Amino acid sequence: ILYGLNLARKSKRPNIILCEGNLDIVTLHQAGFDNAVASMGTALTLEQVRLLSKFTKELVLCYDNDNAGQKATEKALQLLNESGLSVKVLQLPRRRTESGELVKQDPDDFIKNHGPDAFERLLNGSENGVEFRMAQVAGKYDLGSDESRVAYCAEISGLIATLPGAVEREIYTDRAAVTARIT
């Protein structure tokens, strides 16, 4: 099931936003994002990817910004790697409570707290899937340390090796080299 697909497939927007839950979709549609669908909190399946590819060429992943959402994003990116879809990731920032604690946000929370214009800005600035995955890897390491830079290079080279095209691999190898401060 892709909740809201019956409405999103009629959208004039150039992409489909994939979220986790039905409340996210209701809020996004009410805010004018009629291109949103939800996988209903379950892992994205190959059948869902095939269905989505019938209606769009660009998919924007917008899962919750908690650990489960980050893991779901990573798994979805692996599944979508060879789908032929252009994939972007809209990463929602954590929200600070009145007591100063950082808490997770889902699209429903974000729209209610920051409004549709802020969501539109995030949507327009969303990273492609490879950039997202590279940032996730870089975030694990202290790139000021030589040992960490070596470990980063080992992990990032494994990620880059999975990319299907030689040009794509070269572009992201250059970016990883800059990040690691190597040639």
C-alpha positions as CSV (number, residue, x, y, z in Angstrom):
1,I,0.0,0.0,0.0
2,L,1.1,3.5,-0.7
3,Y,-1.3,5.7,1.2
4,G,-2.3,8.8,-0.8
5,L,-1.0,7.5,-4.2
6,N,-4.5,7.9,-5.7
7,L,-4.2,11.7,-5.0
8,A,-0.5,12.2,-5.5
9,R,-0.5,10.6,-9.0
10,K,-2.7,13.6,-10.1
11,S,-0.3,16.2,-8.8
12,K,1.3,18.8,-11.0
13,R,4.5,18.7,-8.9
14,P,7.5,17.1,-10.6
15,N,8.2,14.5,-7.9
16,I,6.6,12.3,-5.2
17,I,7.4,12.8,-1.5
18,L,7.6,9.5,0.3
19,C,6.9,9.6,4.1
20,E,6.2,7.0,6.8
21,G,2.7,7.7,8.1
22,N,-0.8,8.6,7.1
23,L,-0.9,11.7,9.4
24,D,2.2,13.1,7.6
25,I,0.3,12.7,4.3
26,V,-2.9,14.3,5.5
27,T,-0.9,17.3,6.9
28,L,1.2,17.6,3.7
29,H,-1.8,17.5,1.5
30,Q,-3.6,20.1,3.6
31,A,-0.5,22.3,3.3
32,G,-0.5,22.1,-0.5
33,F,1.9,19.2,-1.0
34,D,-0.5,17.0,-2.9
35,N,2.4,14.8,-4.2
36,A,3.0,13.1,-0.9
37,V,2.5,9.3,-0.2
38,A,3.3,7.1,2.7
39,S,4.5,3.5,3.0
40,M,2.7,3.4,6.3
41,G,5.7,3.0,8.6
42,T,6.9,-0.2,6.9
43,A,10.0,-0.8,5.0
44,L,9.9,0.3,1.4
45,T,9.4,-2.8,-0.9
46,L,10.4,-3.5,-4.5
47,E,6.7,-3.6,-5.4
48,Q,6.2,-0.1,-4.1
49,V,9.2,1.1,-6.0
50,R,7.8,-0.3,-9.2
51,L,4.5,1.3,-8.5
52,L,6.1,4.7,-7.8
53,S,8.1,4.5,-11.0
54,K,4.9,4.4,-13.0
55,F,4.0,7.9,-11.7
56,T,7.3,9.8,-11.3
57,K,10.9,10.0,-12.2
58,E,12.0,11.8,-9.0
59,L,11.3,10.5,-5.5
60,V,12.0,12.6,-2.3
61,L,12.4,10.5,0.8
62,C,11.1,12.3,3.9
63,Y,11.2,9.9,6.8
64,D,11.2,10.9,10.4
65,N,14.5,12.2,11.7
66,D,15.0,9.7,14.5
67,N,17.3,6.7,14.3
68,A,14.6,4.4,12.9
69,G,13.9,7.0,10.2
70,Q,17.6,7.3,9.3
71,K,18.0,3.5,9.0
72,A,14.8,3.3,6.9
73,T,16.2,6.1,4.6
74,E,19.5,4.1,4.2
75,K,17.6,0.9,3.4
76,A,15.3,2.7,0.9
77,L,18.4,4.3,-0.8
78,Q,19.9,0.9,-1.2
79,L,16.7,-0.5,-2.7
80,L,16.3,2.6,-5.0
81,N,20.0,2.5,-6.1
82,E,19.1,0.6,-9.3
83,S,15.5,1.7,-9.8
84,G,16.1,4.3,-12.4
85,L,14.4,6.9,-10.3
86,S,16.2,10.1,-9.3
87,V,16.2,10.1,-5.5
88,K,16.6,13.0,-3.1
89,V,16.5,13.0,0.7
90,L,14.7,15.7,2.6
91,Q,16.2,15.7,6.1
92,L,14.1,17.4,8.7
93,P,16.0,19.1,11.5
94,R,15.4,18.1,15.1
95,R,13.1,20.4,17.1
96,R,14.1,22.1,20.3
97,T,11.5,21.9,23.1
98,E,10.9,24.7,25.6
99,S,13.2,22.9,28.0
100,G,16.0,22.9,25.4
101,E,15.8,19.2,24.6
102,L,16.2,18.2,20.9
103,V,13.4,15.9,19.8
104,K,12.5,14.1,16.6
105,Q,10.2,15.7,14.0
106,D,8.2,14.1,11.3
107,P,6.6,16.0,8.4
108,D,3.4,16.5,10.3
109,D,5.3,18.1,13.3
110,F,7.4,20.2,11.0
111,I,4.5,21.7,9.0
112,K,2.6,22.4,12.2
113,N,5.6,24.1,13.9
114,H,7.2,25.8,10.9
115,G,4.6,26.1,8.2
116,P,4.5,25.1,4.5
117,D,7.0,27.7,3.3
118,A,9.7,26.3,5.5
119,F,8.9,22.8,4.3
120,E,9.1,24.1,0.7
121,R,12.5,25.5,1.3
122,L,13.7,22.2,2.7
123,L,12.1,20.4,-0.2
124,N,14.0,22.6,-2.7
125,G,17.3,22.1,-0.9
126,S,17.0,18.3,-0.5
127,E,20.2,16.3,-1.2
128,N,20.4,13.5,-3.7
129,G,20.7,10.1,-2.2
130,V,24.4,9.7,-2.7
131,E,25.1,13.0,-1.0
132,F,23.0,12.0,1.9
133,R,24.7,8.7,2.3
134,M,28.2,10.3,2.1
135,A,27.3,12.9,4.7
136,Q,26.1,10.0,7.0
137,V,29.4,8.3,6.6
138,A,31.4,11.5,7.2
139,G,29.4,12.2,10.3
140,K,30.8,9.0,11.9
141,Y,34.4,10.1,11.8
142,D,36.6,12.9,13.3
143,L,38.3,13.9,10.0
144,G,40.9,15.8,11.9
145,S,42.6,12.5,12.9
146,D,44.7,10.6,10.4
147,E,43.3,7.2,11.6
148,S,39.7,8.4,11.2
149,R,40.5,9.7,7.7
150,V,41.8,6.3,6.7
151,A,38.7,4.6,8.2
152,Y,36.5,7.1,6.4
153,C,38.2,6.5,3.1
154,A,37.8,2.7,3.5
155,E,34.1,3.0,4.3
156,I,33.3,5.7,1.6
157,S,35.2,3.8,-1.1
158,G,32.8,0.8,-0.4
159,L,29.8,3.1,-0.9
160,I,31.2,4.7,-4.0
161,A,32.0,1.2,-5.5
162,T,28.2,0.4,-5.4
163,L,27.4,3.3,-7.7
164,P,26.4,2.1,-11.2
165,G,28.1,4.6,-13.5
166,A,31.8,5.4,-13.9
167,V,31.2,9.1,-14.2
168,E,29.1,9.1,-11.0
169,R,31.8,7.1,-9.2
170,E,34.5,9.6,-10.3
171,I,32.4,12.7,-9.3
172,Y,31.7,11.3,-5.8
173,T,35.3,10.0,-5.4
174,D,36.5,13.6,-6.0
175,R,34.0,14.9,-3.3
176,A,35.1,12.2,-0.8
177,A,38.8,13.1,-1.4
178,V,38.1,16.7,-0.7
179,T,36.2,15.7,2.5
180,A,39.2,13.5,3.6
181,R,41.7,16.1,2.5
182,I,43.5,13.7,0.2
183,T,44.3,13.8,-3.6
